[in-house]
Amino acid sequence: MPHTTPTVELTQELISRRSVTPDDAGCQALLIERLEKLGFHCETLQFEEVTNLWARRGNEGPLFCFAGHTDVVPSGPEERWTHPPFEPTLKDGFLWGRGAADMKGSIAAFMTALERFLDHHPDHQGSIALLITSDEEGPFINGTTRVIDHLEARNEKIDWCIVGEPTSTAKVGDVIKNGRRGSLSGKLIVRGKQGHVAYPHLVRNPIHLAAPALATLAAEVWDQGNDFFPPTSFQISNIHAGTGATNVVPGEVEVDFNFRFSTEVTAEALKSRVREILERHELDWDIDWVLSGNPFLTAAGSLVDACQQAISAITGLETELSTSGGTSDGRFIAPTGAQVVELGPINATIHQIDERVSVRDLNTLSDLYENILARLLSQ
C-alpha cells in the first residue's frame, strides 16, 4: 500500500492547519475548492465564532450526507509529541498529527470517496451533501445544531447520514455506531447552615444532609436498558464544599452529576425521579440541568444494511452495531428523521499525545465510503 495517496495527502493538508476549536483555520476553504469542481453548491454558515459548511450536489431525494468536524482538541505539551502535532508525519505506516483520527482522516476519506464515486457515477440518484462544522469539540452551540435548524427552516431533509467519528476498535469497520445514549447533566446545590465544627447543634452540615440522598441516587435502578442500549447510568463527577478552614462547617455543598440514558427513559422522567428522591430526604436544594442530547437509534434499514454490506465486501468483517461511548453530532441530525450511522477509523489514540492513524486504514475507509455511496445511490 503506497504511503502517498490522495486520501493521505488531503489528510496531511488538513492536519497542517491548526484548527483548534472553534477555529476552522482554512480547512473548509480547502474542501470548498475541491467540492465546487465536483458540482457542489457550497454555503458557508457563520454563527458567532463558528464556521460551518453545507455543500450539496443535486436537488432530488433521497439526500445522503457526510457529516464531520474540522476542529480538533488542543495538542497538550507539544514537546511531548514524538512528531510535532501540526506537522503531519508519515512513519512506520502511520500518519501522525492532531486530528489524524478525530476526524480529519475521515473528512479526507469523504472527499476522495466522493471524487471517485462521481467519476464513476456522474448521473447518480438523489443528492449528496456534506455538513462540516468547527464546533464539535467545543460547546456545540453554533455548529451542527445551528446548521440543522437552518436546514429545517427551509424544509431541507437528510435521509441518510454517515458521521465520520472514529468508531473502530481493532480494525476499520469492526464497530459502527447506530445510535448513542442521551446525556443529561445536573449541578446540585444542597444548602445547610454554616458554623463552627465544635458546636454541631448550631449548624446543619449540608454534606451530611446530602450524603444519604446521593447514596440513594447512586443505588437507583433507572431502567433495564434494551437490546440496543445498556441500562441508564448515573455518575457523580465532582463534589465541592468547604470554606478552606478545617474548623468550619460549610453552608452548602455542590455536586456535579451526569446521566447517560437509554431510549427506555426520557430526560423529563429522570428529572422528576431525582426531584422525588431529594424531596423524600427533605433537603433544601436547587439543580441547574443541561441536556446535551437525547438518545437516538437507527436500528435497521437501508443505511445500516449498506454499511454492513460494504464492510463485509471490503474488509471481510462482520461489523458490530454499538451505541456505546459519548455523544456525537449525530444527536442533532437524527431527530429530523434521518437514518444516522457513525463509521470512522480506529479510536485508540484520539485526544491523546501522539494521535495517529494507519495509512492503510485511511485508504480502506475511503473505499468503504465509496462503496456505501454506490449501494445507496447508483442502483
Residue pairs with C-beta under 8 A, 6 or more apart in sequence:
1 359
1 360
1 363
3 90
3 93
3 359
5 112
5 359
5 362
5 363
6 112
6 115
7 105
7 108
7 109
7 111
7 112
7 362
7 363
7 365
7 366
8 90
8 95
8 108
8 359
8 362
8 363
10 107
10 108
10 111
10 112
11 88
11 95
11 100
11 104
11 105
11 108
11 357
11 362
12 88
12 90
12 95
12 97
13 30
14 27
14 30
14 70
14 99
14 104
14 107
14 108
15 86
15 88
15 95
15 97
15 98
15 99
15 100
15 104
16 86
16 87
16 88
16 97
17 24
17 25
17 26
17 27
17 30
17 70
17 86
18 25
18 86
19 25
19 26
19 27
19 70
19 71
19 72
19 99
19 134
20 71
20 72
20 73
20 74
20 75
21 71
21 72
21 73
21 134
21 135
21 136
21 137
21 138
22 49
22 50
22 51
22 71
22 134
22 135
22 138
22 142
22 143
23 71
23 134
24 51
24 70
24 71
24 134
25 70
27 70
27 104
27 107
27 134
28 44
28 51
28 53
28 70
28 132
28 134
31 53
31 55
31 107
31 111
31 130
31 132
32 42
32 44
32 53
32 55
34 111
34 115
35 42
35 55
35 57
35 111
35 114
35 130
36 42
38 57
38 114
38 115
38 118
39 57
39 118
40 55
40 56
40 57
40 128
40 130
41 55
41 56
41 57
42 53
42 54
42 55
43 53
43 54
43 55
44 51
44 52
44 53
45 51
45 52
45 53
45 54
45 146
45 147
45 150
46 52
47 142
47 143
47 146
48 141
48 142
49 142
50 133
50 134
50 135
50 138
50 141
50 142
50 143
50 146
51 133
51 134
52 131
52 132
52 133
52 134
52 135
52 142
52 143
52 144
52 146
52 147
53 130
53 131
53 132
53 133
54 129
54 130
54 131
54 147
54 150
54 151
55 129
55 130
55 132
56 63
56 127
56 128
56 129
57 118
57 127
57 128
57 129
58 124
58 126
58 127
58 128
59 127
60 125
60 126
60 127
61 126
61 127
61 157
61 159
62 125
62 126
62 127
62 159
62 160
62 376
62 377
63 126
63 127
63 128
63 129
63 156
63 157
63 158
63 159
63 160
64 126
64 127
64 128
64 129
64 158
64 159
64 160
64 161
64 162
64 373
64 376
64 377
65 128
65 129
65 130
65 131
65 158
65 160
65 161
65 162
65 333
65 338
66 110
66 114
66 128
66 129
66 130
66 131
66 161
66 162
66 164
66 369
67 130
67 131
67 132
67 144
67 161
67 162
67 163
67 164
67 329
67 330
67 333
68 103
68 106
68 107
68 110
68 130
68 131
68 132
68 133
68 136
68 163
68 164
68 165
69 103
69 132
69 133
69 134
69 135
69 136
69 137
69 143
69 144
69 329
70 104
70 107
70 132
70 133
70 134
71 133
71 134
71 135
71 136
71 137
71 138
72 98
72 99
72 102
72 104
72 137
73 98
73 102
73 137
73 351
75 81
75 85
75 86
75 98
75 353
76 353
77 353
78 84
78 85
80 353
81 96
81 353
81 354
82 96
82 354
83 89
83 91
83 96
83 97
83 354
85 97
85 98
85 355
86 97
86 98
87 97
88 95
88 96
88 97
88 100
89 95
89 96
89 97
90 96
90 359
93 358
93 359
93 360
94 356
94 357
94 358
94 359
95 105
95 356
95 357
95 358
95 359
95 362
96 354
96 355
96 356
97 355
97 356
98 355
99 105
99 355
100 349
100 355
100 356
100 357
101 166
101 344
101 345
101 346
101 347
101 348
101 349
101 350
101 355
101 356
101 357
102 165
102 166
102 347
102 350
102 351
102 355
103 164
103 165
103 166
103 344
105 344
105 345
105 357
105 361
105 362
105 365
106 164
106 165
106 166
106 344
106 345
106 365
107 132
107 164
108 362
108 366
109 164
109 362
109 365
109 366
109 368
109 369
110 130
110 164
110 369
112 366
113 366
113 367
113 368
113 369
113 370
113 373
114 128
114 369
114 370
114 373
116 366
116 370
117 124
117 370
117 373
117 374
117 377
117 378
118 124
120 374
120 378
121 373
121 374
121 377
121 378
124 373
124 377
124 378
125 377
125 378
125 379
126 159
126 376
126 377
128 373
128 377
129 158
131 144
131 147
131 158
131 161
131 333
133 143
133 144
133 147
133 329
134 143
135 141
135 142
135 143
135 144
136 143
136 144
136 328
136 329
140 292
140 329
143 329
144 329
144 332
144 333
145 329
145 332
148 332
148 333
148 336
151 157
151 158
151 336
152 336
157 336
157 337
157 338
158 333
158 336
158 338
159 338
159 339
160 302
160 303
160 338
160 339
160 376
161 303
161 330
161 333
161 338
161 339
161 340
161 341
162 303
162 307
162 341
162 342
162 343
162 369
162 372
163 177
163 328
163 329
163 330
163 333
163 340
163 341
163 342
163 343
163 344
164 342
164 343
164 344
165 177
165 328
165 330
165 342
165 344
166 344
166 345
166 346
166 347
166 350
167 175
167 176
167 177
167 322
167 325
167 342
167 343
167 344
167 347
168 174
168 175
168 344
168 345
168 346
168 347
168 361
169 175
169 346
169 347
169 348
170 346
171 315
171 317
171 346
172 315
172 345
172 346
172 358
172 361
172 364
172 365
172 368
173 311
173 314
173 315
173 317
173 319
173 343
173 364
173 368
174 317
174 319
174 320
175 319
175 320
175 322
176 304
176 307
176 308
176 311
176 319
176 320
176 321
176 322
176 341
176 342
176 343
177 321
177 322
177 323
177 324
177 325
177 328
177 330
177 341
177 342
177 343
178 228
178 297
178 298
178 299
178 304
178 321
178 322
178 323
178 340
178 341
178 342
179 228
179 229
179 295
179 296
179 297
179 298
179 299
179 323
179 334
179 340
180 293
180 295
180 296
180 323
180 325
180 326
180 327
180 328
180 330
180 331
180 342
181 229
181 230
181 232
181 260
181 261
181 262
181 295
181 323
181 324
181 327
182 259
182 260
182 261
182 262
182 267
182 291
182 292
182 293
182 294
182 295
182 331
183 258
183 259
183 260
183 261
183 291
183 292
183 293
183 326
183 327
184 258
184 259
184 261
184 267
184 270
184 271
184 289
184 290
184 291
184 292
185 256
185 257
185 258
185 259
185 289
185 290
185 291
185 292
186 256
186 257
186 258
186 274
186 287
186 288
186 289
186 290
187 254
187 255
187 256
187 287
187 288
188 210
188 254
188 255
188 256
188 257
188 278
188 285
188 286
188 287
189 252
189 253
189 254
189 255
189 285
189 286
189 287
190 206
190 209
190 210
190 213
190 252
190 253
190 255
190 283
190 284
190 285
191 206
191 251
191 252
191 284
191 285
192 203
192 204
192 205
192 206
192 207
192 208
192 209
192 249
192 250
192 251
192 252
192 253
192 284
193 202
193 203
193 204
193 249
193 251
194 203
194 243
194 248
194 249
194 250
194 251
195 202
195 203
195 248
195 249
196 202
196 203
196 247
196 248
196 249
197 203
197 246
197 247
197 248
197 249
198 247
200 249
203 249
205 249
205 250
206 241
206 250
206 251
206 252
206 253
207 241
207 250
207 253
209 281
209 283
210 253
210 255
210 283
212 281
213 277
213 278
213 280
213 281
213 283
214 236
214 255
216 277
216 280
216 281
217 234
217 257
217 274
217 277
218 234
218 236
220 234
220 273
220 277
221 231
222 231
222 232
222 234
222 259
222 261
222 265
222 270
222 273
223 231
223 232
223 261
223 262
223 264
223 265
224 231
224 264
225 231
225 232
225 262
225 264
226 262
226 263
226 264
228 263
228 297
228 299
228 321
228 323
229 262
229 263
229 264
229 295
229 297
229 323
230 262
230 324
231 262
232 259
232 260
232 261
232 262
232 264
232 265
232 270
233 259
233 260
233 261
234 257
234 258
234 259
235 257
235 258
235 260
236 255
236 256
236 257
237 256
237 257
237 258
238 254
238 255
238 256
239 253
239 254
239 255
239 256
240 253
240 254
240 255
241 250
241 252
241 253
241 254
242 248
242 250
243 250
259 267
259 270
261 267
261 270
261 295
262 295
263 295
263 297
266 294
267 291
267 294
271 287
271 289
274 287
278 285
292 327
292 331
293 327
293 331
293 332
294 331
294 335
295 323
296 330
296 331
296 334
296 335
296 340
297 323
297 334
298 304
298 334
298 339
298 340
298 341
301 339
302 339
302 376
303 339
303 340
303 341
303 376
304 321
304 339
304 341
306 372
306 375
306 376
307 319
307 341
307 343
307 368
307 372
308 318
308 319
309 375
310 368
310 371
310 372
310 375
311 317
311 319
311 368
312 318
312 319
313 371
314 364
314 367
314 368
314 371
315 364
315 368
328 342
330 340
330 342
333 340
334 340
343 365
343 368
343 369
344 365
345 357
345 358
345 361
345 362
345 365
346 357
346 358
346 361
349 355
349 356
349 357
